[in-house]
Amino acid sequence: MVQIGQWIEKSRIRLENEHVVLTPVEEKDREGWRAQALDSDIWTHFVTRVDDDADFERFFDSYLTATENGSRTTYTITDAASGRIAGSMSYGNLSEADLRLEIGSSWLGRDFRGRGVNHWAKYLLLHQAFEVMDTERVEFKTDVLNERARRGLRAIGATEEGILRSYNVMPGGRRRDAVYYSVLRAEWPAVRERLENGPRRR
């Protein structure tokens, strides 16, 4: 069993396969993120918005700081085929004592949606969580209105658990209902096989 305090160290590494490269976010990634993030479509169901450069600077700085101080690990996703930064994804809500974490804060630039980048990034993070960090439970949550994200989670084999009503306030003032999904250690072999077979075209 992984001892308390080791998860951050075990997550701060480069993860890669032939499709994507994931690296813990660094200052050098700022402009690559910016090139993708200034697209309002990304933020429709996100808990923050990036509408201009000032928003972007706050957004990037918050994830960089959280990764540096160990409260989460945010990865920069690079598309292996083009070598371009595609977006980011994070480990958050790390509860090492309970062997539980969340994969979330996932976003991709317009050019990289529907190409399997999200699929393979989640595969790498799930693989690291279960096979290196000895996690028992990986969870995901999204806006109940975010049908694209919900389809994606179902496609990788995550189990829908339920809806937390009026979970948080969104930009603009709407109260979001959040829907939770999870993958448990006992389910990981089947989920891994499903992921390794590649993204399902929808």
N, C-alpha and C positions, 0 to 999 in steps of 0.2 A: 504494500500500500504506500502511496506517496505520502510523505510526511508534510505536516503543516508548514507553509512558507515556501514550498518548492515550486508551486504552480507558475508563478510569474517567471521564474528562471526558465522553466521548461517551455513556456510559451514564447519567450523572446528569442526565437530562432527563425531562420529562413525555411519556408515550406515550399516545395515546388514539385511539379510534374511536367509532362510535355505540354500542358495546356495553360497553366497559370503559375505565377511566382508570387508568394506572399511573404512580405518582410515587415517587421515592426516599423511603424511610422517614424520617420526622421524629418528633420528640418529640410533636408534636400528634396523631399517629396512635395513640398508646398506648391510649386508651380505646376507639377503634374496633376495634383488634385484640382487646382484651380481650373485647369483646362477642361476638366470634365464637370465640375460641380456647379458652374454657372448656367444651369439648365433647370428652369422652374418645374419641369415635369418630374424631376427626381423627388421633389420635396412634398408632393401632394399628400402623402400619408406619413410623412416624417414628423417627429416631435419638434424639430426646428426647421427653419427655412433659410435658404441661402439665395438671396435675391440680388446682392451686389457685393462688391469687393469687401466692404466693411463687415457684412455678415460672414463672408467666407473667412476672413482673418480670424474672427472670433470662433467660428466653427473649427477651423484647423487647429488653432491654438488650444482649444479645449481638449481635443483628442490627443494631441501631442503631449500636453501636460499630464493628462490622465495616464497615458502610457509610461511616461517618464517616472511618475510617482507610484506606479504599481497598482493603481485602483482598477485598471483594465489593461488589456493589450489590444491595440488597434493595428491592423495590418493594412499596408498598401498592397492592392492587387495589381499586378502587372500582367497584361496579356502576353503570353509567351510568343505567339506568332508575330505580333507587331512590335513588341518591346515597349509598348505604350502603357502608361498607368491607366487603369480602367475604372478604379473606384476604391472602396475600402470595406472592411468587415472586421468585427471585433469579438473578442471574448470579454464579457462583462458579467456583472453580478456573480463574481467568483465566490463561492462558498466552499472553500477547500475542506473545512471540517465535515461538511455534509457530502463532499464529493459531487458537487453540483455546480454547473456554470451555464451561462447563456451565450448563445451565438446570435449577434444582432448588429444593429447600427449598419446594416448592409445597404450599399447603394452603388450603382454603376452608371457611368456615362452612357449617353445615347448610342454610341457606336458599338457598345459591348453588351447590350441587352439581347437576349434571345440567341446567344451564340455559345452557350454552355459555360461561360465564365463564372456565373453564380454557382452553378452545379459543382464545378471542379473546386472552387474556393471552399464551398461548404464541405466537400469530401475531404479536403486536406485538414480542415479544422476539426471535423468529427474524428478523423483518423488519429490526429494528434491527441485529442481529448481522451479517447477511449484506449488507445494503444500505448501512449506514452505517459499521459497524466493520470491514468487509472480512474477516470471519471465514472460515476455510476449513472448520472443523469445529465443530459444536455437538453436545454430548453430554448424555445424560440417564442417570441410574441410579436404580433403585428396588429395593425388597425383592422377591425372586423370588416371594414370597407375595402381593404386592399386585396382584391381578388387575385391579382398577379402574384403577390407574395404567398397567398394561401395555396394557390395552385402549385407553386414551386415547392412549398413545404410538403404538400401531399405527394408530389412527384418523387421526392427523395425518400419517402417512406416514413416521415414523421407522423405521429399520432396526434390528432386534434383532441384537446382535453376539455376545453370549455371557454366561456366568455366571461371576462371580468367587466361588469357594466360600469360606465362612467369612470373609467380607470384614470384618465388624466386629461388635462386641458391641452388643446392643440393650438397652434398659431391661428389667429382669427377667432378664437373663443369657443369652438366646438368641443364638447366633451367626448372623448374617444372611448369606445368600447374596445378592449384589447382581447384578442383571442390567443390562447396559449397552445403550443405544440411541444412535443418532446420525443426524444429517442432515449431509451434505457439501454444499459449495458447488455442485457439479455437479447435485445432486439438488434444490436449493432451488427452481428454477422450478416443478417438478412439485408439490413440497410446498406452495409458495405458492398455486398454483392450487387444490389440494385444500382448503387452509385457507380460502381466500376464498369457496369454495362453501358454507361454513358447517358447523357441527357435525353429525355423523351421529348420529341418535337411535338409541340401542341399548337 
